[in-house]
């Protein structure tokens, strides 16, 4: 294959990496596997333009994006619209998409996995046409991100510290808002403190990412109006990897959901799409696009056959 790799030099891990040495290792890994690769290291502000430029070419078989979840989400949106397969180098803080794809989180180890990988048909979600690979969320999560962004941080540890402070702030000041939704023929009105729509169901993990991105559905989760003790219980369930089992969570599996907000004109309503805080303008239509995102992933490891010992008294 002929590939183009675009690496975000502002990505958390890349900030402290010798990028000259890294690009040399990447070049060697892919050329040793029989591929031709071009590598560009660009700033975060130039990533989108470089991704679109690569996607517009007709001589590439795939592209690779390196960076955090925000970078990878943007890259997935470009890859989805162009039909070009996407490989991921996880260089961020959480690397949720890479975890869902079961890729090594070590930026050096992932090179050989991608170079010797295969292309699969994965799922991607969209909210009013905007792609997301992880989740669309409102309420508790959106307020936490808003609080976190109000703090100053310049490192991975600083971001974790800011996230912790923001989470504590949300526990003591949980939001509440009204929604109306239509999902696969079901119409309901609810008052909630949290709403999340995920690209396939969340797995049993504390980071809330999907274990499989090929199931062809959305996970639709809501939590009722919560008091501080209720938020504390929910956080405890999340930390235990028991989010979906929490008695505070209502879960549905859907292909499409339409969200309406009766209070949208009275109050500011924020949402988070793959970690980016956005202001809602009107209603939201969320869809799953099953099998439409081509992904470069590691090849499955074939199980080793167990050794069979001869029965007593018999010889080979």
C-alpha positions as CSV (number, residue, x, y, z in Angstrom):
1,X,0.0,0.0,0.0
2,X,0.9,3.6,-0.4
3,X,0.2,5.6,2.8
4,X,0.4,9.1,4.1
5,X,1.0,9.6,7.8
6,X,0.2,12.9,9.4
7,X,1.4,13.4,12.9
8,X,0.3,16.1,15.3
9,X,3.4,17.5,16.9
10,X,1.2,19.1,19.6
11,X,-0.1,15.7,20.6
12,X,0.6,14.9,24.3
13,X,3.1,12.1,23.7
14,X,4.7,13.6,20.6
15,X,5.6,16.8,22.6
16,X,8.3,14.8,24.4
17,X,9.3,12.5,21.5
18,X,12.3,12.9,19.2
19,X,10.2,13.2,16.0
20,X,13.1,12.7,13.7
21,X,13.9,9.4,15.4
22,X,10.2,8.5,15.4
23,X,9.6,9.2,11.7
24,X,12.6,7.2,10.8
25,X,11.3,4.2,12.8
26,X,7.9,4.6,11.2
27,X,9.4,4.7,7.7
28,X,11.5,1.6,8.4
29,X,8.5,-0.3,9.9
30,X,6.3,0.3,6.9
31,X,8.9,-0.2,4.2
32,X,10.0,-3.4,5.8
33,X,6.4,-4.6,5.5
34,X,6.4,-3.8,1.8
35,X,4.6,-0.4,1.9
36,X,5.4,3.0,0.6
37,X,4.9,5.8,3.1
38,X,5.1,9.6,3.3
39,X,5.3,11.2,6.7
40,X,4.4,14.8,7.7
41,X,4.8,16.2,11.2
42,X,2.6,19.3,11.5
43,X,1.2,21.5,14.2
44,X,-2.3,20.9,15.6
45,X,-3.6,24.0,13.8
46,X,-2.5,22.5,10.4
47,X,-3.8,19.0,11.0
48,X,-7.2,19.4,9.4
49,X,-5.9,21.0,6.2
50,X,-3.2,18.2,5.9
51,X,-5.8,15.5,6.4
52,X,-8.1,16.9,3.8
53,X,-5.3,17.3,1.4
54,X,-4.3,13.7,1.8
55,X,-7.9,12.5,1.5
56,X,-8.3,14.4,-1.8
57,X,-5.4,12.5,-3.5
58,X,-6.1,9.6,-5.8
59,X,-2.8,7.8,-5.4
60,X,-3.1,6.8,-1.7
61,X,-4.4,3.5,-0.4
62,X,-4.7,4.7,3.3
63,X,-3.7,7.4,5.7
64,X,-2.5,7.4,9.2
65,X,-3.2,10.1,11.8
66,X,-1.2,10.5,15.0
67,X,-2.4,12.5,18.0
68,X,-5.0,12.6,20.8
69,X,-8.6,11.7,20.6
70,X,-9.6,15.1,19.2
71,X,-7.1,14.7,16.3
72,X,-8.2,11.2,15.6
73,X,-11.9,12.1,15.7
74,X,-11.3,14.8,13.0
75,X,-9.2,12.4,11.0
76,X,-12.0,9.8,11.1
77,X,-14.5,12.3,9.9
78,X,-12.3,13.1,6.9
79,X,-11.5,9.4,6.2
80,X,-15.2,8.5,6.4
81,X,-16.3,11.2,3.8
82,X,-13.4,10.2,1.5
83,X,-13.6,6.5,1.9
84,X,-9.9,6.3,2.6
85,X,-8.8,3.7,5.2
86,X,-7.5,5.2,8.5
87,X,-4.8,4.0,10.8
88,X,-4.3,5.5,14.3
89,X,-1.1,6.3,16.3
90,X,-2.3,7.0,19.8
91,X,-0.4,10.0,21.1
92,X,-3.0,11.6,23.4
93,X,-4.0,11.4,27.1
94,X,-6.8,8.8,27.0
95,X,-6.6,7.3,23.5
96,X,-10.1,6.0,23.7
97,X,-10.5,5.2,20.0
98,X,-7.2,3.2,19.9
99,X,-8.4,1.3,23.0
100,X,-11.6,0.4,21.1
101,X,-9.5,-0.8,18.2
102,X,-7.3,-2.9,20.5
103,X,-4.2,-1.2,19.3
104,X,-1.0,-0.9,21.4
105,X,-1.0,2.4,23.3
106,X,2.8,2.6,22.9
107,X,3.5,4.9,19.9
108,X,6.6,2.8,19.1
109,X,4.9,-0.7,19.4
110,X,1.9,0.4,17.3
111,X,4.1,0.9,14.2
112,X,4.7,-2.8,13.5
113,X,1.0,-3.6,14.2
114,X,-0.2,-1.1,11.7
115,X,2.4,-1.9,9.1
116,X,1.4,-5.6,9.2
117,X,-2.3,-4.9,9.8
118,X,-5.5,-5.3,7.8
119,X,-8.4,-3.1,6.8
120,X,-11.8,-3.7,8.4
121,X,-15.2,-2.0,8.0
122,X,-15.9,-0.1,11.2
123,X,-18.8,2.0,12.4
124,X,-19.0,5.8,12.9
125,X,-21.6,8.0,14.3
126,X,-22.8,11.4,13.2
127,X,-24.6,14.3,15.0
128,X,-26.3,16.6,12.5
129,X,-23.8,15.3,10.0
130,X,-20.7,15.9,12.2
131,X,-18.8,12.6,12.6
132,X,-17.9,11.1,16.0
133,X,-16.1,7.9,16.8
134,X,-16.6,7.9,20.6
135,X,-19.7,9.7,21.9
136,X,-22.1,12.6,21.9
137,X,-22.9,13.7,25.4
138,X,-24.8,16.4,27.4
139,X,-25.3,17.3,31.0
140,X,-22.8,16.1,33.5
141,X,-20.0,15.4,31.0
142,X,-20.5,18.7,29.2
143,X,-20.4,20.6,32.4
144,X,-17.3,18.8,33.5
145,X,-15.5,19.7,30.2
146,X,-16.6,23.3,30.6
147,X,-15.2,23.5,34.1
148,X,-12.0,21.8,33.0
149,X,-11.4,24.2,30.2
150,X,-11.8,27.1,32.6
151,X,-8.6,25.9,34.3
152,X,-5.1,26.4,32.9
153,X,-2.9,23.3,32.1
154,X,0.0,22.7,29.8
155,X,0.8,19.0,30.3
156,X,-0.8,15.5,30.5
157,X,-0.6,15.6,34.3
158,X,-2.1,19.1,34.3
159,X,-5.0,18.0,32.2
160,X,-5.7,15.0,34.6
161,X,-5.5,17.4,37.6
162,X,-7.9,19.8,35.9
163,X,-10.3,17.0,35.0
164,X,-10.3,15.9,38.7
165,X,-11.1,19.3,39.9
166,X,-13.8,19.7,37.3
167,X,-15.4,16.3,38.3
168,X,-15.5,17.4,41.9
169,X,-17.2,20.7,40.9
170,X,-19.9,18.8,38.9
171,X,-20.6,16.5,41.8
172,X,-21.7,19.5,43.9
173,X,-23.5,21.3,41.0
174,X,-25.2,18.8,38.8
175,X,-27.2,20.1,35.8
176,X,-30.8,19.2,35.0
177,X,-32.6,19.8,31.7
178,X,-35.6,18.5,29.8
179,X,-35.4,16.5,26.6
180,X,-37.8,14.9,24.1
181,X,-36.4,12.1,22.0
182,X,-37.5,9.8,19.2
183,X,-35.5,6.6,18.9
184,X,-36.4,3.7,16.5
185,X,-40.1,4.5,16.8
186,X,-40.2,5.3,20.5
187,X,-41.0,8.8,21.6
188,X,-40.5,10.0,25.2
189,X,-40.1,13.1,27.3
190,X,-37.7,13.1,30.3
191,X,-35.9,15.3,32.7
192,X,-32.3,14.3,33.0
193,X,-28.9,15.2,34.4
194,X,-26.9,13.3,31.8
195,X,-27.4,12.0,28.3
196,X,-24.9,10.1,26.2
197,X,-25.0,8.5,22.7
198,X,-22.1,6.2,22.0
199,X,-20.7,4.6,18.8
200,X,-21.7,1.1,19.8
201,X,-22.2,0.2,23.5
202,X,-19.7,1.1,26.1
203,X,-17.7,-1.8,27.5
204,X,-17.1,-2.8,31.1
205,X,-14.3,-0.3,31.7
206,X,-13.9,2.9,33.8
207,X,-13.0,5.0,30.7
208,X,-16.3,4.4,29.0
209,X,-15.2,3.3,25.5
210,X,-16.7,0.6,23.2
211,X,-15.1,-2.8,23.1
212,X,-16.2,-3.3,19.5
213,X,-16.8,-0.8,16.7
214,X,-18.5,-3.2,14.3
215,X,-21.8,-3.8,16.1
216,X,-23.8,-1.4,13.9
217,X,-25.7,0.4,16.7
218,X,-25.7,3.3,19.0
219,X,-25.7,3.1,22.8
220,X,-28.3,5.6,24.2
221,X,-27.9,6.4,27.9
222,X,-29.8,8.8,30.2
223,X,-29.6,9.5,33.9
224,X,-32.5,11.1,35.8
225,X,-32.2,14.4,37.7
226,X,-29.4,13.8,40.3
227,X,-28.5,15.3,43.6
228,X,-24.8,15.5,44.7
229,X,-25.1,12.1,46.5
230,X,-26.6,10.6,43.3
231,X,-23.8,12.0,41.2
232,X,-21.3,10.5,43.6
233,X,-23.0,7.0,43.3
234,X,-22.8,7.3,39.5
235,X,-19.2,8.3,39.5
236,X,-18.4,5.3,41.8
237,X,-20.2,3.0,39.3
238,X,-18.2,4.5,36.5
239,X,-14.9,4.1,38.3
240,X,-15.8,0.4,38.9
241,X,-16.5,-0.1,35.2
242,X,-20.2,-0.7,36.1
243,X,-21.7,2.3,34.3
244,X,-24.2,0.2,32.2
245,X,-25.2,-1.7,35.3
246,X,-25.9,1.3,37.4
247,X,-29.5,1.6,38.6
248,X,-29.3,5.3,37.7
249,X,-28.8,4.6,34.0
250,X,-31.5,3.9,31.4
251,X,-30.0,2.2,28.3
252,X,-31.3,1.6,24.8
253,X,-29.7,0.2,21.7
254,X,-30.8,2.2,18.6
255,X,-29.9,3.0,15.0
256,X,-31.0,6.6,15.1
257,X,-32.2,9.1,17.7
258,X,-33.6,12.6,17.4
259,X,-33.2,14.9,20.3
260,X,-35.4,18.0,21.1
261,X,-34.8,20.5,23.8
262,X,-37.9,22.4,25.2
263,X,-35.6,24.8,27.2
264,X,-33.1,25.5,24.5
265,X,-34.4,29.1,24.0
266,X,-34.4,29.8,27.7
267,X,-31.0,28.3,28.7
268,X,-27.6,27.7,27.2
269,X,-27.2,24.1,26.2
270,X,-23.8,22.6,25.7
271,X,-22.8,19.2,24.3
272,X,-19.5,17.4,23.9
273,X,-18.6,15.5,20.7
274,X,-15.5,13.3,21.1
275,X,-14.2,15.6,23.9
276,X,-14.9,18.9,22.2
277,X,-17.3,21.3,23.9
278,X,-19.9,22.8,21.5
279,X,-22.9,25.0,21.8
280,X,-26.2,23.4,20.6
281,X,-28.2,25.2,18.0
282,X,-31.6,23.5,17.6
283,X,-32.5,19.9,17.5
284,X,-30.0,17.1,17.0
285,X,-30.3,14.0,14.8
286,X,-27.8,11.2,15.6
287,X,-27.2,8.2,13.4
288,X,-24.9,5.2,13.2
289,X,-23.2,4.6,9.9
290,X,-22.5,0.9,10.1
291,X,-19.4,-0.4,8.3
292,X,-18.8,3.0,6.6
293,X,-15.5,3.8,8.2
294,X,-12.5,1.8,6.9
295,X,-9.9,1.2,9.6
296,X,-6.4,-0.1,9.5
297,X,-6.0,-2.4,12.6
298,X,-3.9,-5.2,13.8
299,X,-4.4,-8.7,12.5
300,X,-6.1,-11.0,14.9
301,X,-3.8,-13.4,16.7
302,X,-4.6,-17.0,15.8
303,X,-5.0,-19.2,18.9
304,X,-2.2,-21.7,19.4
305,X,-3.3,-25.3,19.3
306,X,-2.8,-27.0,22.6
307,X,-0.3,-29.8,22.7
308,X,-1.8,-33.3,22.9
309,X,0.0,-35.8,25.0
310,X,-0.1,-39.5,24.1
311,X,-2.3,-41.8,26.2
312,X,-0.5,-43.9,28.8
313,X,1.1,-46.9,27.3
314,X,1.0,-45.6,23.8
315,X,4.0,-44.3,21.8
316,X,4.0,-42.0,18.8
